[in-house]
């Protein structure tokens, strides 16, 4: 999930600080999400989805591997 969140942020051209603000969390917590250091609560997961305006399924969808 960390890779999906990072990819979404990069696609939007946001800094981690901006993404954290849009997700309603501290920058440090957001950094922990991207760094796979945080065990997200349902509330934090919902905030990430709301901040990026995506369905939770998109965060858990496997990455397509390039051949």
Biopython code that builds the backbone (N, CA, C, O; Angstrom):
import numpy as np
from Bio.PDB.StructureBuilder import StructureBuilder

atoms = [
    (1, "UNK", "N", (0.818, -1.180, 0.000)),
    (1, "UNK", "CA", (0.000, 0.000, 0.000)),
    (1, "UNK", "C", (0.867, 1.251, 0.000)),
    (1, "UNK", "O", (0.487, 2.254, -0.603)),
    (2, "UNK", "N", (2.003, 1.221, 0.648)),
    (2, "UNK", "CA", (2.877, 2.385, 0.697)),
    (2, "UNK", "C", (3.266, 2.833, -0.702)),
    (2, "UNK", "O", (3.285, 4.029, -0.993)),
    (3, "UNK", "N", (3.577, 1.879, -1.568)),
    (3, "UNK", "CA", (3.962, 2.213, -2.944)),
    (3, "UNK", "C", (2.800, 2.865, -3.687)),
    (3, "UNK", "O", (3.008, 3.796, -4.465)),
    (4, "UNK", "N", (1.588, 2.388, -3.456)),
    (4, "UNK", "CA", (0.416, 2.968, -4.117)),
    (4, "UNK", "C", (0.198, 4.408, -3.659)),
    (4, "UNK", "O", (-0.111, 5.279, -4.473)),
    (5, "UNK", "N", (0.357, 4.659, -2.376)),
    (5, "UNK", "CA", (0.182, 6.015, -1.844)),
    (5, "UNK", "C", (1.263, 6.928, -2.411)),
    (5, "UNK", "O", (0.973, 8.047, -2.833)),
    (6, "UNK", "N", (2.481, 6.467, -2.422)),
    (6, "UNK", "CA", (3.588, 7.256, -2.957)),
    (6, "UNK", "C", (3.354, 7.568, -4.441)),
    (6, "UNK", "O", (3.572, 8.695, -4.885)),
    (7, "UNK", "N", (2.913, 6.566, -5.199)),
    (7, "UNK", "CA", (2.649, 6.741, -6.621)),
    (7, "UNK", "C", (1.538, 7.768, -6.850)),
    (7, "UNK", "O", (1.646, 8.606, -7.745)),
    (8, "UNK", "N", (0.486, 7.710, -6.058)),
    (8, "UNK", "CA", (-0.600, 8.681, -6.184)),
    (8, "UNK", "C", (-0.100, 10.096, -5.912)),
    (8, "UNK", "O", (-0.441, 11.033, -6.634)),
    (9, "UNK", "N", (0.701, 10.241, -4.878)),
    (9, "UNK", "CA", (1.228, 11.564, -4.530)),
    (9, "UNK", "C", (2.102, 12.095, -5.653)),
    (9, "UNK", "O", (1.993, 13.261, -6.031)),
    (10, "UNK", "N", (2.956, 11.256, -6.181)),
    (10, "UNK", "CA", (3.843, 11.677, -7.261)),
    (10, "UNK", "C", (3.063, 12.031, -8.522)),
    (10, "UNK", "O", (3.425, 12.970, -9.231)),
    (11, "UNK", "N", (1.993, 11.286, -8.809)),
    (11, "UNK", "CA", (1.154, 11.585, -9.973)),
    (11, "UNK", "C", (0.501, 12.953, -9.850)),
    (11, "UNK", "O", (0.309, 13.648, -10.848)),
    (12, "UNK", "N", (0.163, 13.335, -8.633)),
    (12, "UNK", "CA", (-0.469, 14.634, -8.406)),
    (12, "UNK", "C", (0.550, 15.764, -8.286)),
    (12, "UNK", "O", (0.187, 16.940, -8.306)),
    (13, "UNK", "N", (1.821, 15.401, -8.162)),
    (13, "UNK", "CA", (2.858, 16.413, -8.038)),
    (13, "UNK", "C", (2.888, 17.082, -6.675)),
    (13, "UNK", "O", (3.335, 18.222, -6.547)),
    (14, "UNK", "N", (2.408, 16.370, -5.650)),
    (14, "UNK", "CA", (2.353, 16.919, -4.292)),
    (14, "UNK", "C", (3.614, 16.569, -3.523)),
    (14, "UNK", "O", (4.240, 15.536, -3.759)),
    (15, "UNK", "N", (3.976, 17.451, -2.597)),
    (15, "UNK", "CA", (5.009, 17.118, -1.621)),
    (15, "UNK", "C", (4.362, 16.240, -0.561)),
    (15, "UNK", "O", (3.138, 16.117, -0.509)),
    (16, "UNK", "N", (5.181, 15.633, 0.280)),
    (16, "UNK", "CA", (4.626, 14.855, 1.385)),
    (16, "UNK", "C", (3.839, 15.766, 2.327)),
    (16, "UNK", "O", (2.817, 15.355, 2.876)),
    (17, "UNK", "N", (4.306, 16.990, 2.513)),
    (17, "UNK", "CA", (3.618, 17.924, 3.395)),
    (17, "UNK", "C", (2.225, 18.257, 2.859)),
    (17, "UNK", "O", (1.258, 18.293, 3.619)),
    (18, "UNK", "N", (2.124, 18.499, 1.559)),
    (18, "UNK", "CA", (0.828, 18.800, 0.961)),
    (18, "UNK", "C", (-0.106, 17.600, 1.046)),
    (18, "UNK", "O", (-1.285, 17.745, 1.367)),
    (19, "UNK", "N", (0.428, 16.413, 0.756)),
    (19, "UNK", "CA", (-0.388, 15.204, 0.836)),
    (19, "UNK", "C", (-0.896, 14.997, 2.263)),
    (19, "UNK", "O", (-2.063, 14.663, 2.471)),
    (20, "UNK", "N", (-0.017, 15.197, 3.238)),
    (20, "UNK", "CA", (-0.418, 15.046, 4.641)),
    (20, "UNK", "C", (-1.542, 16.013, 4.986)),
    (20, "UNK", "O", (-2.522, 15.635, 5.628)),
    (21, "UNK", "N", (-1.396, 17.248, 4.560)),
    (21, "UNK", "CA", (-2.422, 18.262, 4.830)),
    (21, "UNK", "C", (-3.755, 17.855, 4.201)),
    (21, "UNK", "O", (-4.799, 17.931, 4.850)),
    (22, "UNK", "N", (-3.719, 17.425, 2.945)),
    (22, "UNK", "CA", (-4.950, 17.032, 2.244)),
    (22, "UNK", "C", (-5.583, 15.790, 2.864)),
    (22, "UNK", "O", (-6.795, 15.592, 2.779)),
    (23, "UNK", "N", (-4.749, 14.954, 3.489)),
    (23, "UNK", "CA", (-5.255, 13.736, 4.133)),
    (23, "UNK", "C", (-5.618, 13.961, 5.599)),
    (23, "UNK", "O", (-6.095, 13.042, 6.267)),
    (24, "UNK", "N", (-5.399, 15.160, 6.098)),
    (24, "UNK", "CA", (-5.775, 15.468, 7.482)),
    (24, "UNK", "C", (-4.919, 14.753, 8.510)),
    (24, "UNK", "O", (-5.415, 14.314, 9.548)),
    (25, "UNK", "N", (-3.621, 14.638, 8.213)),
    (25, "UNK", "CA", (-2.719, 13.989, 9.166)),
    (25, "UNK", "C", (-1.422, 14.775, 9.247)),
    (25, "UNK", "O", (-1.156, 15.648, 8.422)),
    (26, "UNK", "N", (-0.630, 14.457, 10.238)),
    (26, "UNK", "CA", (0.652, 15.136, 10.376)),
    (26, "UNK", "C", (1.592, 14.661, 9.270)),
    (26, "UNK", "O", (1.434, 13.572, 8.720)),
    (27, "UNK", "N", (2.563, 15.499, 8.965)),
    (27, "UNK", "CA", (3.545, 15.125, 7.951)),
    (27, "UNK", "C", (4.284, 13.868, 8.373)),
    (27, "UNK", "O", (4.530, 12.985, 7.551)),
    (28, "UNK", "N", (4.640, 13.781, 9.648)),
    (28, "UNK", "CA", (5.381, 12.608, 10.133)),
    (28, "UNK", "C", (4.571, 11.332, 9.959)),
    (28, "UNK", "O", (5.117, 10.314, 9.534)),
    (29, "UNK", "N", (3.294, 11.362, 10.276)),
    (29, "UNK", "CA", (2.461, 10.173, 10.091)),
    (29, "UNK", "C", (2.386, 9.818, 8.617)),
    (29, "UNK", "O", (2.486, 8.648, 8.248)),
    (30, "UNK", "N", (2.211, 10.816, 7.787)),
    (30, "UNK", "CA", (2.147, 10.545, 6.355)),
    (30, "UNK", "C", (3.458, 9.918, 5.867)),
    (30, "UNK", "O", (3.441, 8.964, 5.089)),
    (31, "UNK", "N", (4.575, 10.450, 6.321)),
    (31, "UNK", "CA", (5.871, 9.884, 5.942)),
    (31, "UNK", "C", (5.988, 8.432, 6.390)),
    (31, "UNK", "O", (6.568, 7.605, 5.686)),
    (32, "UNK", "N", (5.446, 8.128, 7.541)),
    (32, "UNK", "CA", (5.470, 6.750, 8.030)),
    (32, "UNK", "C", (4.603, 5.843, 7.158)),
    (32, "UNK", "O", (4.923, 4.669, 6.976)),
    (33, "UNK", "N", (3.512, 6.378, 6.619)),
    (33, "UNK", "CA", (2.652, 5.605, 5.713)),
    (33, "UNK", "C", (3.444, 5.242, 4.455)),
    (33, "UNK", "O", (3.470, 4.083, 4.041)),
    (34, "UNK", "N", (4.084, 6.236, 3.856)),
    (34, "UNK", "CA", (4.862, 5.983, 2.643)),
    (34, "UNK", "C", (6.078, 5.099, 2.909)),
    (34, "UNK", "O", (6.515, 4.357, 2.030)),
    (35, "UNK", "N", (6.619, 5.180, 4.115)),
    (35, "UNK", "CA", (7.802, 4.402, 4.449)),
    (35, "UNK", "C", (7.494, 3.035, 5.012)),
    (35, "UNK", "O", (8.396, 2.353, 5.499)),
    (36, "UNK", "N", (6.249, 2.620, 4.958)),
    (36, "UNK", "CA", (5.798, 1.317, 5.462)),
    (36, "UNK", "C", (6.098, 1.133, 6.940)),
    (36, "UNK", "O", (6.306, 0.013, 7.406)),
    (37, "UNK", "N", (6.119, 2.240, 7.676)),
    (37, "UNK", "CA", (6.403, 2.181, 9.109)),
    (37, "UNK", "C", (5.143, 2.259, 9.965)),
    (37, "UNK", "O", (5.212, 2.077, 11.181)),
    (38, "UNK", "N", (4.000, 2.526, 9.352)),
    (38, "UNK", "CA", (2.777, 2.737, 10.121)),
    (38, "UNK", "C", (1.773, 1.620, 9.859)),
    (38, "UNK", "O", (1.586, 1.190, 8.721)),
    (39, "UNK", "N", (1.143, 1.169, 10.908)),
    (39, "UNK", "CA", (-0.005, 0.287, 10.780)),
    (39, "UNK", "C", (-1.231, 1.194, 10.808)),
    (39, "UNK", "O", (-1.616, 1.703, 11.860)),
    (40, "UNK", "N", (-1.837, 1.389, 9.643)),
    (40, "UNK", "CA", (-2.935, 2.338, 9.543)),
    (40, "UNK", "C", (-4.189, 1.844, 10.234)),
    (40, "UNK", "O", (-4.554, 0.672, 10.140)),
    (41, "UNK", "N", (-4.830, 2.750, 10.920)),
    (41, "UNK", "CA", (-6.154, 2.468, 11.454)),
    (41, "UNK", "C", (-7.147, 2.662, 10.321)),
    (41, "UNK", "O", (-6.800, 3.215, 9.278)),
    (42, "UNK", "N", (-8.358, 2.218, 10.516)),
    (42, "UNK", "CA", (-9.398, 2.420, 9.511)),
    (42, "UNK", "C", (-9.593, 3.915, 9.266)),
    (42, "UNK", "O", (-9.792, 4.334, 8.126)),
    (43, "UNK", "N", (-9.537, 4.716, 10.320)),
    (43, "UNK", "CA", (-9.708, 6.162, 10.196)),
    (43, "UNK", "C", (-8.609, 6.766, 9.329)),
    (43, "UNK", "O", (-8.895, 7.581, 8.452)),
    (44, "UNK", "N", (-7.361, 6.380, 9.561)),
    (44, "UNK", "CA", (-6.252, 6.908, 8.766)),
    (44, "UNK", "C", (-6.368, 6.458, 7.314)),
    (44, "UNK", "O", (-6.096, 7.239, 6.403)),
    (45, "UNK", "N", (-6.760, 5.234, 7.092)),
    (45, "UNK", "CA", (-6.948, 4.729, 5.742)),
    (45, "UNK", "C", (-8.035, 5.531, 5.029)),
    (45, "UNK", "O", (-7.889, 5.878, 3.857)),
    (46, "UNK", "N", (-9.119, 5.821, 5.736)),
    (46, "UNK", "CA", (-10.208, 6.621, 5.168)),
    (46, "UNK", "C", (-9.721, 8.034, 4.841)),
    (46, "UNK", "O", (-10.123, 8.609, 3.830)),
    (47, "UNK", "N", (-8.868, 8.588, 5.683)),
    (47, "UNK", "CA", (-8.329, 9.927, 5.425)),
    (47, "UNK", "C", (-7.465, 9.944, 4.174)),
    (47, "UNK", "O", (-7.533, 10.884, 3.382)),
    (48, "UNK", "N", (-6.652, 8.910, 3.993)),
    (48, "UNK", "CA", (-5.825, 8.822, 2.792)),
    (48, "UNK", "C", (-6.715, 8.752, 1.553)),
    (48, "UNK", "O", (-6.473, 9.457, 0.573)),
    (49, "UNK", "N", (-7.727, 7.918, 1.595)),
    (49, "UNK", "CA", (-8.638, 7.783, 0.455)),
    (49, "UNK", "C", (-9.351, 9.096, 0.162)),
    (49, "UNK", "O", (-9.494, 9.480, -0.999)),
    (50, "UNK", "N", (-9.791, 9.772, 1.189)),
    (50, "UNK", "CA", (-10.478, 11.047, 1.010)),
    (50, "UNK", "C", (-9.517, 12.106, 0.473)),
    (50, "UNK", "O", (-9.862, 12.858, -0.439)),
    (51, "UNK", "N", (-8.332, 12.161, 1.030)),
    (51, "UNK", "CA", (-7.359, 13.160, 0.602)),
    (51, "UNK", "C", (-6.966, 13.016, -0.855)),
    (51, "UNK", "O", (-6.767, 14.012, -1.551)),
    (52, "UNK", "N", (-6.852, 11.771, -1.323)),
    (52, "UNK", "CA", (-6.475, 11.524, -2.708)),
    (52, "UNK", "C", (-7.681, 11.327, -3.614)),
    (52, "UNK", "O", (-7.539, 11.178, -4.827)),
    (53, "UNK", "N", (-8.865, 11.327, -3.017)),
    (53, "UNK", "CA", (-10.116, 11.140, -3.752)),
    (53, "UNK", "C", (-10.103, 9.843, -4.558)),
    (53, "UNK", "O", (-10.403, 9.823, -5.752)),
    (54, "UNK", "N", (-9.741, 8.756, -3.862)),
    (54, "UNK", "CA", (-9.710, 7.434, -4.499)),
    (54, "UNK", "C", (-10.461, 6.429, -3.634)),
    (54, "UNK", "O", (-10.622, 6.618, -2.429)),
    (55, "UNK", "N", (-10.908, 5.378, -4.266)),
    (55, "UNK", "CA", (-11.543, 4.276, -3.565)),
    (55, "UNK", "C", (-10.462, 3.426, -2.910)),
    (55, "UNK", "O", (-9.364, 3.296, -3.451)),
    (56, "UNK", "N", (-10.757, 2.858, -1.774)),
    (56, "UNK", "CA", (-9.787, 2.052, -1.037)),
    (56, "UNK", "C", (-9.248, 0.899, -1.877)),
    (56, "UNK", "O", (-8.109, 0.474, -1.683)),
    (57, "UNK", "N", (-10.044, 0.392, -2.798)),
    (57, "UNK", "CA", (-9.615, -0.719, -3.651)),
    (57, "UNK", "C", (-8.359, -0.337, -4.441)),
    (57, "UNK", "O", (-7.490, -1.175, -4.681)),
    (58, "UNK", "N", (-8.274, 0.923, -4.839)),
    (58, "UNK", "CA", (-7.116, 1.360, -5.628)),
    (58, "UNK", "C", (-5.815, 1.256, -4.837)),
    (58, "UNK", "O", (-4.754, 1.027, -5.418)),
    (59, "UNK", "N", (-5.887, 1.420, -3.528)),
    (59, "UNK", "CA", (-4.687, 1.335, -2.702)),
    (59, "UNK", "C", (-4.189, -0.099, -2.531)),
    (59, "UNK", "O", (-3.007, -0.328, -2.278)),
    (60, "UNK", "N", (-5.087, -1.047, -2.670)),
    (60, "UNK", "CA", (-4.718, -2.447, -2.471)),
    (60, "UNK", "C", (-4.577, -3.223, -3.776)),
    (60, "UNK", "O", (-4.251, -4.409, -3.769)),
    (61, "UNK", "N", (-4.822, -2.556, -4.881)),
    (61, "UNK", "CA", (-4.697, -3.201, -6.186)),
    (61, "UNK", "C", (-3.232, -3.474, -6.473)),
    (61, "UNK", "O", (-2.408, -2.572, -6.321)),
    (62, "UNK", "N", (-2.878, -4.679, -6.881)),
    (62, "UNK", "CA", (-1.475, -4.991, -7.165)),
    (62, "UNK", "C", (-0.946, -4.142, -8.310)),
    (62, "UNK", "O", (-1.676, -3.804, -9.241)),
    (63, "UNK", "N", (0.335, -3.803, -8.226)),
    (63, "UNK", "CA", (0.979, -3.057, -9.294)),
    (63, "UNK", "C", (1.109, -3.945, -10.522)),
    (63, "UNK", "O", (1.392, -5.138, -10.410)),
    (64, "UNK", "N", (0.902, -3.363, -11.681)),
    (64, "UNK", "CA", (1.114, -4.111, -12.922)),
    (64, "UNK", "C", (2.607, -4.112, -13.202)),
    (64, "UNK", "O", (3.238, -3.057, -13.259)),
    (65, "UNK", "N", (3.151, -5.266, -13.371)),
    (65, "UNK", "CA", (4.580, -5.426, -13.651)),
    (65, "UNK", "C", (4.827, -5.216, -15.136)),
    (65, "UNK", "O", (4.078, -5.706, -15.980)),
    (66, "UNK", "N", (5.871, -4.492, -15.436)),
    (66, "UNK", "CA", (6.242, -4.293, -16.844)),
    (66, "UNK", "C", (7.164, -5.421, -17.281)),
    (66, "UNK", "O", (8.066, -5.832, -16.551)),
    (67, "UNK", "N", (6.915, -5.908, -18.485)),
    (67, "UNK", "CA", (7.720, -7.020, -19.016)),
    (67, "UNK", "C", (9.030, -6.547, -19.572)),
    (67, "UNK", "O", (9.823, -7.355, -20.055)),
]
sb = StructureBuilder()
sb.init_structure("model")
sb.init_model(0)
sb.init_chain("A")
sb.init_seg("    ")
for serial, (resi, resn, name, xyz) in enumerate(atoms, 1):
    if name == "N":
        sb.init_residue(resn, " ", resi, " ")
    sb.init_atom(name, np.array(xyz, "f"), 0.0, 1.0, " ", f" {name:<3s}", serial, name[0])
structure = sb.get_structure()
